[in-house]
Amino acid sequence: MSKTAEKSVLRERRKKRIRKKIGGGTAERPRLSVFRSDTHVYAQVIDDLKGVTLASVSSFEKGKHRRANIGVCEELGKTLAERCKAKNIGAVVFDKNGFAYHGRVKALADGARDGGLQF
């Protein structure tokens, strides 16, 4: 098995382990899921009971293509918090999706907290 394949397999294991602990997002506290690629970051707030995405944000949005560094991720977190407030979502469950709570993932979480989301 190649090193990149092994890394993705290990991340999937962590993802499943985390998902068991945090449970599914509900209408009262939906799940804030973060995905980090090499160049971009994507985040969405999901109601798992209905299987619906309530709000989303990414560094690859139309008209705003930019490489996701820590500063951009903080902005994305604040933007996501604004979009959630517009839909009356105040509290979420944070799902780091198998990634380390470090760098861009942490910056997005801090931005969302600064914007008013609670988790």
Secondary structure as a PSIPRED ss2 file (coil, helix, strand):
# PSIPRED VFORMAT (PSIPRED V4.0)

   1 M C   1.000  0.000  0.000
   2 S C   1.000  0.000  0.000
   3 K H   0.000  1.000  0.000
   4 T H   0.000  1.000  0.000
   5 A H   0.000  1.000  0.000
   6 E H   0.000  1.000  0.000
   7 K H   0.000  1.000  0.000
   8 S H   0.000  1.000  0.000
   9 V H   0.000  1.000  0.000
  10 L H   0.000  1.000  0.000
  11 R H   0.000  1.000  0.000
  12 E H   0.000  1.000  0.000
  13 R H   0.000  1.000  0.000
  14 R H   0.000  1.000  0.000
  15 K H   0.000  1.000  0.000
  16 K H   0.000  1.000  0.000
  17 R H   0.000  1.000  0.000
  18 I H   0.000  1.000  0.000
  19 R H   0.000  1.000  0.000
  20 K H   0.000  1.000  0.000
  21 K H   0.000  1.000  0.000
  22 I H   0.000  1.000  0.000
  23 G C   1.000  0.000  0.000
  24 G C   1.000  0.000  0.000
  25 G C   1.000  0.000  0.000
  26 T C   1.000  0.000  0.000
  27 A C   1.000  0.000  0.000
  28 E C   1.000  0.000  0.000
  29 R C   1.000  0.000  0.000
  30 P C   1.000  0.000  0.000
  31 R E   0.000  0.000  1.000
  32 L E   0.000  0.000  1.000
  33 S E   0.000  0.000  1.000
  34 V E   0.000  0.000  1.000
  35 F E   0.000  0.000  1.000
  36 R E   0.000  0.000  1.000
  37 S C   1.000  0.000  0.000
  38 D C   1.000  0.000  0.000
  39 T C   1.000  0.000  0.000
  40 H C   1.000  0.000  0.000
  41 V E   0.000  0.000  1.000
  42 Y E   0.000  0.000  1.000
  43 A E   0.000  0.000  1.000
  44 Q E   0.000  0.000  1.000
  45 V E   0.000  0.000  1.000
  46 I E   0.000  0.000  1.000
  47 D E   0.000  0.000  1.000
  48 D C   1.000  0.000  0.000
  49 L C   1.000  0.000  0.000
  50 K C   1.000  0.000  0.000
  51 G C   1.000  0.000  0.000
  52 V E   0.000  0.000  1.000
  53 T E   0.000  0.000  1.000
  54 L E   0.000  0.000  1.000
  55 A E   0.000  0.000  1.000
  56 S E   0.000  0.000  1.000
  57 V E   0.000  0.000  1.000
  58 S E   0.000  0.000  1.000
  59 S C   1.000  0.000  0.000
  60 F C   1.000  0.000  0.000
  61 E C   1.000  0.000  0.000
  62 K C   1.000  0.000  0.000
  63 G C   1.000  0.000  0.000
  64 K C   1.000  0.000  0.000
  65 H C   1.000  0.000  0.000
  66 R C   1.000  0.000  0.000
  67 R C   1.000  0.000  0.000
  68 A C   1.000  0.000  0.000
  69 N C   1.000  0.000  0.000
  70 I H   0.000  1.000  0.000
  71 G H   0.000  1.000  0.000
  72 V H   0.000  1.000  0.000
  73 C H   0.000  1.000  0.000
  74 E H   0.000  1.000  0.000
  75 E H   0.000  1.000  0.000
  76 L H   0.000  1.000  0.000
  77 G H   0.000  1.000  0.000
  78 K H   0.000  1.000  0.000
  79 T H   0.000  1.000  0.000
  80 L H   0.000  1.000  0.000
  81 A H   0.000  1.000  0.000
  82 E H   0.000  1.000  0.000
  83 R H   0.000  1.000  0.000
  84 C H   0.000  1.000  0.000
  85 K H   0.000  1.000  0.000
  86 A H   0.000  1.000  0.000
  87 K C   1.000  0.000  0.000
  88 N C   1.000  0.000  0.000
  89 I C   1.000  0.000  0.000
  90 G C   1.000  0.000  0.000
  91 A E   0.000  0.000  1.000
  92 V C   1.000  0.000  0.000
  93 V E   0.000  0.000  1.000
  94 F E   0.000  0.000  1.000
  95 D E   0.000  0.000  1.000
  96 K C   1.000  0.000  0.000
  97 N C   1.000  0.000  0.000
  98 G C   1.000  0.000  0.000
  99 F C   1.000  0.000  0.000
 100 A C   1.000  0.000  0.000
 101 Y C   1.000  0.000  0.000
 102 H C   1.000  0.000  0.000
 103 G C   1.000  0.000  0.000
 104 R H   0.000  1.000  0.000
 105 V H   0.000  1.000  0.000
 106 K H   0.000  1.000  0.000
 107 A H   0.000  1.000  0.000
 108 L H   0.000  1.000  0.000
 109 A H   0.000  1.000  0.000
 110 D H   0.000  1.000  0.000
 111 G H   0.000  1.000  0.000
 112 A H   0.000  1.000  0.000
 113 R H   0.000  1.000  0.000
 114 D H   0.000  1.000  0.000
 115 G H   0.000  1.000  0.000
 116 G C   1.000  0.000  0.000
 117 L C   1.000  0.000  0.000
 118 Q E   0.000  0.000  1.000
 119 F C   1.000  0.000  0.000
